């Protein structure tokens, strides 16, 4: 006799993946082995866990990037400098006398 199938709340899974959590962390939350969780993703969405993870994580990355951009435009000088250096490749130049 096999164990009853554990219920997965896919809304929670989406939230955790958007937040950047790993499949192993999510599997642990639902009390199952990661491979079981990965197989359930394939059953639910007809795609690999890696594809599903990338779709959801990119949403989280976009939300963070948008929040940073909004903060910079809201006159946060530190964020403006950080975005300029990291996104635009700007750097401080030091002249040698």
Rosetta silent file (secondary structure, phi, psi, omega in degrees, C-alpha in Angstrom):
SEQUENCE: XXXXXXXXXXXXXXXXXXXXXXXXXXXXXXXXXXXXXXXXXXXXXXXXXXXXXXXXXXXXXXXXXXXXXXXXXXXXXXXXXXXXXXXXXXXXXXXXX
SCORE:     score description
SCORE:     0.000 S_00000001
   1 L     0.000  129.095 -178.677    0.000    0.000    0.000 S_00000001
   2 L   -88.359  161.972  178.160    1.451    3.350   -0.999 S_00000001
   3 L   -71.026  152.882  174.835    1.364    6.536    0.981 S_00000001
   4 L   -66.931  144.350 -179.138   -1.344    9.087    0.221 S_00000001
   5 L   -68.463  132.831  178.926   -0.178   11.769   -2.190 S_00000001
   6 L   -75.021  143.676 -179.596    0.785   15.004   -0.450 S_00000001
   7 L   -85.060  133.226  176.966   -1.136   18.083   -1.486 S_00000001
   8 L  -111.615  125.182  174.280    0.886   20.896   -3.014 S_00000001
   9 L   -87.381  103.143 -173.964   -0.462   24.433   -2.899 S_00000001
  10 H   -67.528  -23.181  174.623    0.874   25.705   -6.228 S_00000001
  11 H   -66.235  -39.991  176.883    0.225   29.332   -5.256 S_00000001
  12 H   -65.809  -43.149  178.128    2.677   28.903   -2.367 S_00000001
  13 H   -57.164  -47.620  179.726    5.176   27.246   -4.699 S_00000001
  14 H   -58.232  -45.788 -178.959    4.924   30.193   -7.099 S_00000001
  15 H   -61.454  -43.696 -179.041    5.430   32.708   -4.274 S_00000001
  16 H   -66.283  -40.728  179.339    8.489   30.861   -2.951 S_00000001
  17 H   -67.970  -40.742  176.710   10.043   30.560   -6.417 S_00000001
  18 H   -60.085  -36.249  179.383    9.396   34.234   -7.159 S_00000001
  19 L   -74.879  -10.758  177.110   11.138   34.998   -3.842 S_00000001
  20 L   100.729   10.085  179.397   14.173   32.994   -4.997 S_00000001
  21 L   -71.606  157.521 -179.640   13.758   29.812   -2.956 S_00000001
  22 L   -91.090  164.407  175.592   15.134   26.508   -4.240 S_00000001
  23 H   -62.181  -37.063  178.638   13.213   23.381   -5.125 S_00000001
  24 H   -62.422  -42.310  178.475   14.844   21.588   -2.204 S_00000001
  25 H   -63.861  -42.382 -178.511   13.573   24.237    0.221 S_00000001
  26 H   -68.868  -42.126  177.505   10.061   24.039   -1.190 S_00000001
  27 H   -58.196  -42.705  178.165   10.061   20.228   -1.159 S_00000001
  28 H   -61.622  -39.587  178.633   11.066   20.347    2.504 S_00000001
  29 H   -59.604  -40.103 -179.498    8.221   22.725    3.284 S_00000001
  30 L   -88.490    1.715  175.506    5.751   20.235    1.810 S_00000001
  31 L    69.798   41.691  179.315    7.497   17.312    3.525 S_00000001
  32 L  -137.936  163.108  177.698    8.600   15.446    0.425 S_00000001
  33 L   -69.933  142.661  179.932   11.785   14.396   -1.304 S_00000001
  34 H   -53.770  -40.549 -179.629   13.012   16.929   -3.881 S_00000001
  35 H   -63.030  -35.862  176.424   12.794   14.373   -6.699 S_00000001
  36 H   -63.827  -43.863  178.955    9.153   13.723   -5.820 S_00000001
  37 H   -62.071  -45.587 -179.993    8.504   17.455   -5.930 S_00000001
  38 H   -60.816  -40.361  177.736   10.282   17.819   -9.287 S_00000001
  39 H   -64.838  -36.865  178.534    8.202   14.957  -10.706 S_00000001
  40 H   -67.273  -34.314  175.649    5.015   16.599   -9.464 S_00000001
  41 H   -61.184  -45.164  179.505    5.991   19.824  -11.274 S_00000001
  42 H   -60.945  -43.293  178.931    6.316   17.831  -14.504 S_00000001
  43 H   -63.112  -41.630 -174.870    2.879   16.235  -13.901 S_00000001
  44 H   -74.377  -41.961 -169.547    1.268   19.586  -13.088 S_00000001
  45 H  -118.758   -0.728 -179.096    2.813   21.806  -15.772 S_00000001
  46 L    53.640   41.070  174.272    4.249   19.456  -18.425 S_00000001
  47 L  -150.557  160.356  179.716    7.678   21.106  -18.122 S_00000001
  48 L   -69.615  161.122  177.074   10.847   20.415  -16.196 S_00000001
  49 H   -61.302  -38.411 -179.217   11.406   21.939  -12.792 S_00000001
  50 H   -59.601  -42.475  178.438   14.268   23.997  -14.273 S_00000001
  51 H   -65.521  -44.919  179.881   11.938   25.592  -16.836 S_00000001
  52 H   -62.088  -45.500  178.846    9.272   26.258  -14.199 S_00000001
  53 H   -58.014  -46.955 -177.508   11.856   27.700  -11.808 S_00000001
  54 H   -62.501  -41.177  178.175   13.228   30.042  -14.467 S_00000001
  55 H   -59.266  -47.553 -176.033    9.768   31.362  -15.357 S_00000001
  56 H   -74.289  -42.340 -178.463    8.927   32.173  -11.749 S_00000001
  57 H   -63.457  -34.900  179.729   12.363   33.421  -10.673 S_00000001
  58 H   -65.334  -29.816  174.851   12.452   35.861  -13.602 S_00000001
  59 H   -64.073  -46.899  179.047    9.249   37.423  -12.255 S_00000001
  60 H   -62.218  -42.874  178.258   10.953   37.988   -8.895 S_00000001
  61 H   -60.279  -42.284  179.081   14.073   39.387  -10.547 S_00000001
  62 H   -64.280  -40.184  178.515   11.933   41.813  -12.530 S_00000001
  63 H   -63.154  -41.672  178.420   10.055   42.947   -9.424 S_00000001
  64 H   -65.659  -46.113 -179.438   13.327   43.649   -7.610 S_00000001
  65 H   -59.703  -42.752  179.668   14.793   45.464  -10.593 S_00000001
  66 H   -65.036  -41.262  179.299   11.621   47.606  -10.911 S_00000001
  67 H   -64.477  -39.780  177.318   11.657   48.435   -7.184 S_00000001
  68 H   -63.837  -44.097 -179.688   15.308   49.483   -7.413 S_00000001
  69 H   -61.750  -45.644  178.897   14.595   51.617  -10.462 S_00000001
  70 H   -60.916  -40.900 -179.986   11.623   53.283   -8.753 S_00000001
  71 H   -64.642  -42.414  178.450   13.743   53.992   -5.672 S_00000001
  72 H   -61.589  -43.244  179.984   16.486   55.533   -7.802 S_00000001
  73 H   -70.513  -16.819  178.011   13.970   57.765   -9.588 S_00000001
  74 L   -87.839   23.205  174.488   12.593   58.771   -6.194 S_00000001
  75 L    71.862   31.348  173.174   15.876   60.636   -5.631 S_00000001
  76 L   -88.529   99.457 -174.187   17.738   57.911   -3.729 S_00000001
  77 H   -60.463  -38.143  179.882   21.283   58.956   -4.656 S_00000001
  78 H   -62.276  -41.605  179.775   22.871   55.732   -3.413 S_00000001
  79 H   -70.561  -36.393  175.775   20.578   53.671   -5.630 S_00000001
  80 H   -60.145  -45.862  179.557   21.203   55.985   -8.591 S_00000001
  81 H   -64.084  -45.825 -178.569   24.961   55.513   -8.176 S_00000001
  82 H   -60.935  -47.636  179.151   24.633   51.747   -7.709 S_00000001
  83 H   -63.964  -38.898  178.553   22.436   51.333  -10.794 S_00000001
  84 H   -60.851  -43.930 -179.667   24.734   53.577  -12.814 S_00000001
  85 H   -70.129  -44.593 -172.880   27.769   51.466  -11.927 S_00000001
  86 H   -83.882  -35.274 -177.512   26.099   48.076  -12.252 S_00000001
  87 H   -94.076  -37.281 -174.090   23.705   48.608  -15.124 S_00000001
  88 H  -103.707   -3.477  178.657   25.419   51.296  -17.145 S_00000001
  89 L    71.836   18.941  178.992   29.035   50.417  -16.410 S_00000001
  90 L   -73.422  151.817  177.413   29.763   53.846  -14.985 S_00000001
  91 L  -148.476  160.481  176.601   32.715   54.211  -12.656 S_00000001
  92 L   -82.082  137.397  177.424   34.465   56.809  -10.620 S_00000001
  93 L  -106.602  138.451  178.907   37.672   58.081  -12.139 S_00000001
  94 L  -117.847  121.633 -179.984   40.592   59.065  -10.010 S_00000001
  95 L   -87.459  135.654  177.414   43.178   61.377  -11.509 S_00000001
  96 L   -93.512  126.378 -177.434   46.752   60.838  -10.480 S_00000001
  97 L   -88.261    0.000    0.000   48.544   64.138   -9.833 S_00000001
